[in-house]
Amino acid sequence: MAHEIAVILDKSGNTATLSVQGKVVLFSRKMGEWKISRVREFTLSDVQGMSDLRCKMDELKEFLGDCSNFVALKMEGLPGSILEKNQCNVWERTGDPADFLDEIRLSIEQSSDEVEKSGEQQNSYSVNYVEKSPGNYVVIIKDIQEKDLGITSKQALLPFLKKGGFKTLEATFNHLPPWLEQELVMHNLKQQVLEEGEGLVKILIDRGR
Protein backbone atom coordinates (compact mmCIF):
# COMPACT_ATOMS: atom_id res chain seq x y z
CA MET A 1 0.00 0.00 0.00
CA ALA A 2 1.25 3.48 -0.88
CA HIS A 3 0.50 4.81 2.61
CA GLU A 4 2.96 2.39 4.28
CA ILE A 5 6.67 2.45 3.43
CA ALA A 6 9.51 0.79 5.35
CA VAL A 7 13.04 2.21 5.27
CA ILE A 8 16.36 0.83 6.55
CA LEU A 9 18.24 3.68 8.28
CA ASP A 10 21.71 4.13 9.73
CA LYS A 11 22.58 5.88 13.01
CA SER A 12 22.40 9.27 11.28
CA GLY A 13 18.85 8.68 10.07
CA ASN A 14 19.81 8.24 6.43
CA THR A 15 19.13 5.26 4.18
CA ALA A 16 21.49 2.33 4.64
CA THR A 17 22.15 -1.14 3.27
CA LEU A 18 21.04 -4.27 5.11
CA SER A 19 24.67 -5.10 5.88
CA VAL A 20 25.18 -2.25 8.38
CA GLN A 21 23.94 -2.06 11.96
CA GLY A 22 20.74 -0.15 11.39
CA LYS A 23 17.04 -0.07 12.07
CA VAL A 24 13.99 -0.65 9.92
CA VAL A 25 11.47 2.14 10.34
CA LEU A 26 7.92 1.70 9.07
CA PHE A 27 6.29 4.99 8.09
CA SER A 28 2.51 5.35 7.80
CA ARG A 29 0.81 8.28 6.07
CA LYS A 30 -2.22 9.62 7.89
CA MET A 31 -4.01 12.92 7.38
CA GLY A 32 -1.42 13.92 4.79
CA GLU A 33 1.58 13.42 7.11
CA TRP A 34 4.14 10.63 7.50
CA LYS A 35 4.40 9.21 11.01
CA ILE A 36 6.62 6.45 12.41
CA SER A 37 4.45 3.40 12.99
CA ARG A 38 7.05 0.98 14.37
CA VAL A 39 10.81 0.43 14.54
CA ARG A 40 13.06 -2.63 14.70
CA GLU A 41 16.84 -3.02 14.92
CA PHE A 42 18.11 -4.98 11.93
CA THR A 43 21.34 -6.04 10.23
CA LEU A 44 22.64 -8.85 8.05
CA SER A 45 26.25 -8.15 9.01
CA ASP A 46 26.35 -11.05 11.46
CA VAL A 47 24.65 -13.75 9.37
CA GLN A 48 26.42 -17.08 9.13
CA GLY A 49 25.40 -19.07 6.10
CA MET A 50 22.35 -19.24 3.86
CA SER A 51 20.06 -20.71 6.52
CA ASP A 52 20.82 -17.85 8.90
CA LEU A 53 20.22 -15.31 6.13
CA ARG A 54 16.80 -16.75 5.33
CA CYS A 55 15.85 -16.73 9.02
CA LYS A 56 16.80 -13.06 9.26
CA MET A 57 14.77 -12.24 6.17
CA ASP A 58 11.79 -14.15 7.58
CA GLU A 59 12.02 -11.97 10.69
CA LEU A 60 12.06 -8.87 8.49
CA LYS A 61 9.02 -10.03 6.49
CA GLU A 62 7.14 -10.71 9.72
CA PHE A 63 7.96 -7.21 10.96
CA LEU A 64 6.81 -5.62 7.68
CA GLY A 65 3.44 -7.34 7.83
CA ASP A 66 1.18 -5.93 5.10
CA CYS A 67 3.71 -3.24 4.13
CA SER A 68 4.73 -3.93 0.52
CA ASN A 69 7.33 -1.20 -0.06
CA PHE A 70 10.89 -1.30 1.27
CA VAL A 71 13.57 1.37 0.77
CA ALA A 72 17.33 0.91 1.13
CA LEU A 73 20.46 2.74 0.03
CA LYS A 74 21.28 -0.26 -2.16
CA MET A 75 19.68 -3.68 -2.49
CA GLU A 76 21.25 -6.51 -4.43
CA GLY A 77 21.36 -10.28 -4.49
CA LEU A 78 19.31 -12.72 -2.43
CA PRO A 79 17.77 -10.31 0.15
CA GLY A 80 16.22 -8.22 -2.63
CA SER A 81 15.01 -11.31 -4.46
CA ILE A 82 13.40 -12.68 -1.28
CA LEU A 83 11.50 -9.44 -0.70
CA GLU A 84 10.33 -9.17 -4.30
CA LYS A 85 9.19 -12.80 -4.38
CA ASN A 86 7.02 -11.93 -1.39
CA GLN A 87 5.34 -9.12 -3.36
CA CYS A 88 7.39 -6.41 -1.65
CA ASN A 89 8.57 -3.61 -3.93
CA VAL A 90 12.21 -2.66 -3.34
CA TRP A 91 13.30 0.95 -3.87
CA GLU A 92 16.80 2.45 -3.75
CA ARG A 93 17.12 5.99 -2.44
CA THR A 94 19.76 8.14 -0.75
CA GLY A 95 19.33 10.36 2.29
CA ASP A 96 16.53 11.34 4.67
CA PRO A 97 13.13 9.62 4.23
CA ALA A 98 11.43 13.02 4.34
CA ASP A 99 13.06 13.74 0.97
CA PHE A 100 11.61 10.75 -0.89
CA LEU A 101 8.57 9.21 0.86
CA ASP A 102 6.05 11.29 -1.08
CA GLU A 103 7.94 10.79 -4.34
CA ILE A 104 7.72 7.01 -3.89
CA ARG A 105 4.05 7.23 -2.89
CA LEU A 106 3.24 9.17 -6.05
CA SER A 107 5.16 6.66 -8.18
CA ILE A 108 3.20 3.79 -6.64
CA GLU A 109 -0.12 5.55 -7.21
CA GLN A 110 0.82 6.47 -10.78
CA SER A 111 1.78 2.87 -11.56
CA SER A 112 -1.51 1.66 -10.08
CA ASP A 113 -3.48 4.13 -12.19
CA GLU A 114 -1.67 3.02 -15.36
CA VAL A 115 -2.42 -0.62 -14.61
CA GLU A 116 -6.11 0.13 -14.11
CA LYS A 117 -6.32 2.15 -17.33
CA SER A 118 -4.80 -0.65 -19.35
CA GLY A 119 -7.93 -2.77 -18.73
CA GLU A 120 -8.44 -6.46 -18.20
CA GLN A 121 -5.76 -7.46 -20.71
CA GLN A 122 -3.15 -5.96 -18.41
CA ASN A 123 -4.18 -8.39 -15.69
CA SER A 124 -3.62 -11.36 -17.98
CA TYR A 125 -0.12 -10.31 -19.10
CA SER A 126 2.87 -10.41 -16.78
CA VAL A 127 6.21 -8.83 -17.70
CA ASN A 128 8.91 -11.42 -17.07
CA TYR A 129 12.14 -10.02 -15.63
CA VAL A 130 14.65 -12.88 -15.47
CA GLU A 131 17.57 -12.57 -13.05
CA LYS A 132 20.35 -14.41 -14.92
CA SER A 133 22.88 -13.63 -12.17
CA PRO A 134 22.67 -11.62 -8.92
CA GLY A 135 21.47 -8.13 -9.83
CA ASN A 136 21.63 -8.71 -13.60
CA TYR A 137 18.27 -8.99 -15.36
CA VAL A 138 16.92 -9.70 -18.83
CA VAL A 139 13.55 -8.59 -20.21
CA ILE A 140 11.87 -8.70 -23.63
CA ILE A 141 9.75 -5.65 -24.45
CA LYS A 142 9.57 -6.46 -28.18
CA ASP A 143 6.37 -8.52 -27.88
CA ILE A 144 4.63 -5.70 -26.02
CA GLN A 145 5.47 -3.27 -28.83
CA GLU A 146 4.37 -5.63 -31.60
CA LYS A 147 1.19 -7.09 -30.12
CA ASP A 148 -1.92 -5.66 -28.50
CA LEU A 149 -1.27 -6.96 -24.99
CA GLY A 150 -3.04 -4.15 -23.16
CA ILE A 151 0.19 -2.72 -21.77
CA THR A 152 2.68 -0.16 -23.08
CA SER A 153 6.46 -0.36 -23.02
CA LYS A 154 6.48 2.49 -20.50
CA GLN A 155 4.08 0.70 -18.16
CA ALA A 156 6.18 -2.45 -18.41
CA LEU A 157 9.64 -0.93 -17.96
CA LEU A 158 9.45 2.35 -16.06
CA PRO A 159 8.43 0.96 -12.63
CA PHE A 160 11.41 -1.42 -12.75
CA LEU A 161 13.81 1.41 -13.62
CA LYS A 162 12.42 3.64 -10.88
CA LYS A 163 12.76 1.00 -8.19
CA GLY A 164 16.43 0.35 -8.82
CA GLY A 165 17.61 -2.82 -7.10
CA PHE A 166 19.53 -4.04 -10.15
CA LYS A 167 23.04 -3.78 -11.58
CA THR A 168 22.26 -4.24 -15.26
CA LEU A 169 19.18 -4.83 -17.39
CA GLU A 170 19.40 -6.32 -20.86
CA ALA A 171 16.27 -5.24 -22.73
CA THR A 172 15.13 -6.26 -26.21
CA PHE A 173 12.87 -3.91 -28.20
CA ASN A 174 11.30 -3.70 -31.63
CA HIS A 175 12.47 -0.07 -31.52
CA LEU A 176 13.71 2.22 -28.75
CA PRO A 177 10.75 4.00 -27.11
CA PRO A 178 10.93 7.80 -27.45
CA TRP A 179 10.45 8.27 -23.69
CA LEU A 180 13.37 6.02 -22.68
CA GLU A 181 16.35 8.34 -23.17
CA GLN A 182 14.99 11.05 -20.88
CA GLU A 183 14.13 8.54 -18.14
CA LEU A 184 17.63 7.03 -18.26
CA VAL A 185 19.15 10.48 -17.81
CA MET A 186 16.78 11.28 -14.92
CA HIS A 187 17.75 8.10 -13.08
CA ASN A 188 21.49 8.32 -13.86
CA LEU A 189 21.44 5.15 -15.95
CA LYS A 190 23.79 4.36 -18.82
CA GLN A 191 22.78 2.73 -22.09
CA GLN A 192 24.82 0.54 -24.43
CA VAL A 193 23.51 -0.88 -27.70
CA LEU A 194 24.36 -4.59 -27.88
CA GLU A 195 22.57 -5.50 -31.11
CA GLU A 196 20.62 -3.59 -33.72
CA GLY A 197 18.82 -4.71 -36.85
CA GLU A 198 15.51 -4.49 -38.66
CA GLY A 199 12.77 -4.69 -36.03
CA LEU A 200 15.26 -5.48 -33.25
CA VAL A 201 17.23 -3.38 -30.79
CA LYS A 202 18.94 -4.94 -27.78
CA ILE A 203 20.46 -2.63 -25.17
CA LEU A 204 22.21 -2.94 -21.83
CA ILE A 205 21.06 -0.52 -19.14
CA ASP A 206 23.75 -0.10 -16.49
CA ARG A 207 23.39 1.58 -13.10
CA GLY A 208 27.15 2.10 -12.88
CA ARG A 209 29.08 2.04 -9.62
Backbone hydrogen bonds, N-H to C=O, Kabsch-Sander energy under -0.5 kcal/mol:
donor,donor_aa,acceptor,acceptor_aa,energy
4,E,1,M,-1.5
5,I,27,F,-2.2
6,A,69,N,-2.8
7,V,25,V,-2.5
8,I,71,V,-2.3
9,L,7,V,-0.6
9,L,23,K,-2.8
10,D,14,N,-2.8
13,G,10,D,-1.7
15,T,95,G,-1.9
16,A,8,I,-2.1
20,V,17,T,-1.1
22,G,20,V,-1.1
22,G,42,F,-1.8
23,K,9,L,-2.0
24,V,40,R,-3.4
25,V,7,V,-3.1
25,V,23,K,-0.6
26,L,24,V,-0.5
26,L,38,R,-2.8
27,F,5,I,-3.0
27,F,25,V,-0.7
28,S,35,K,-3.1
29,R,3,H,-2.6
30,K,28,S,-0.7
30,K,33,E,-2.7
33,E,30,K,-1.8
35,K,28,S,-3.1
35,K,33,E,-0.5
37,S,26,L,-3.5
37,S,35,K,-0.5
38,R,26,L,-1.1
40,R,24,V,-2.0
42,F,22,G,-2.7
44,L,18,L,-3.0
47,V,44,L,-1.3
53,L,49,G,-1.9
54,R,50,M,-2.4
55,C,51,S,-1.9
56,K,52,D,-2.2
57,M,53,L,-2.3
58,D,54,R,-2.2
59,E,55,C,-1.9
60,L,56,K,-2.0
61,K,57,M,-2.6
62,E,58,D,-2.2
63,F,59,E,-2.0
64,L,60,L,-2.4
65,G,61,K,-1.7
67,C,64,L,-2.2
70,F,89,N,-3.0
71,V,6,A,-2.7
72,A,91,W,-2.3
73,L,16,A,-2.3
80,G,76,E,-0.5
81,S,77,G,-1.8
82,I,78,L,-2.8
83,L,79,P,-2.0
84,E,80,G,-2.4
85,K,81,S,-2.4
86,N,82,I,-0.9
86,N,83,L,-0.6
87,Q,84,E,-1.6
88,C,83,L,-2.1
89,N,68,S,-3.0
89,N,87,Q,-0.6
91,W,70,F,-3.0
92,E,163,K,-1.4
93,R,72,A,-1.8
93,R,91,W,-0.5
99,D,96,D,-2.3
100,F,97,P,-1.7
101,L,97,P,-2.4
104,I,100,F,-2.5
105,R,101,L,-2.4
106,L,102,D,-2.5
107,S,103,E,-1.8
108,I,104,I,-2.5
109,E,105,R,-2.4
110,Q,106,L,-2.5
111,S,107,S,-2.4
112,S,108,I,-2.2
113,D,109,E,-2.2
114,E,110,Q,-2.3
115,V,111,S,-2.0
116,E,112,S,-2.1
117,K,113,D,-2.3
118,S,114,E,-1.2
119,G,116,E,-1.3
122,Q,119,G,-0.8
123,N,119,G,-0.7
124,S,120,E,-0.9
124,S,121,Q,-0.6
125,Y,121,Q,-0.6
125,Y,122,Q,-1.0
129,Y,127,V,-0.8
130,V,128,N,-0.7
130,V,138,V,-2.7
131,E,129,Y,-0.5
132,K,130,V,-1.1
132,K,136,N,-1.4
133,S,136,N,-1.3
136,N,133,S,-2.8
137,Y,135,G,-0.6
137,Y,168,T,-2.7
138,V,130,V,-2.0
139,V,170,E,-2.6
141,I,139,V,-0.6
141,I,172,T,-2.6
142,K,172,T,-1.4
145,Q,141,I,-1.7
146,E,142,K,-1.7
147,K,143,D,-2.1
149,L,147,K,-1.6
156,A,152,T,-1.8
157,L,153,S,-2.2
158,L,154,K,-2.0
161,L,157,L,-1.9
162,K,158,L,-2.5
163,K,159,P,-1.8
164,G,160,F,-1.3
167,K,135,G,-3.9
168,T,135,G,-1.4
169,L,205,I,-2.2
170,E,137,Y,-2.9
171,A,169,L,-0.7
171,A,203,I,-2.2
172,T,139,V,-1.8
173,F,201,V,-3.4
180,L,177,P,-1.2
181,E,177,P,-0.5
183,E,179,W,-1.5
184,L,180,L,-2.4
185,V,181,E,-1.9
186,M,182,Q,-2.3
187,H,183,E,-1.7
188,N,185,V,-1.4
189,L,184,L,-3.1
190,K,206,D,-3.0
192,Q,204,L,-1.9
194,L,192,Q,-0.6
194,L,202,K,-2.9
195,E,202,K,-1.9
197,G,200,L,-3.0
199,G,197,G,-0.5
200,L,197,G,-1.7
201,V,173,F,-2.5
202,K,195,E,-3.2
203,I,171,A,-2.6
204,L,192,Q,-3.0
205,I,169,L,-3.0
205,I,203,I,-0.5
206,D,190,K,-2.6
206,D,204,L,-0.6
207,R,167,K,-2.4
